[in-house]
């Protein structure tokens, strides 16, 4: 391939990237000299950090609730049974294993639930 053709393909690739960015939306700004500049909107995550932390807090509270209702020993036995299962159950066992935050919350809400 010739050098000119490689440069042309590089320019086309950059234009495709710009076009894809502008397809997500853009805004226009007029500079002080009258030149109109278009800038693509920044892509933002649909799940904000606050929502992620809220889901994490709910999940930790749910684990603490299960620990306090079933008791720590029974909960650990149930999680141990999951470790002998298939791949999905092993992932569930890893996620549901006891952690210091859930144990502390379970110890705090245990007397309230009983």
Secondary structure as UniProt FT lines:
FT   HELIX           3..23
FT   STRAND          26..30
FT   TURN            32..33
FT   STRAND          36..40
FT   HELIX           49..70
FT   HELIX           72..83
FT   HELIX           87..96
FT   HELIX           100..113
//
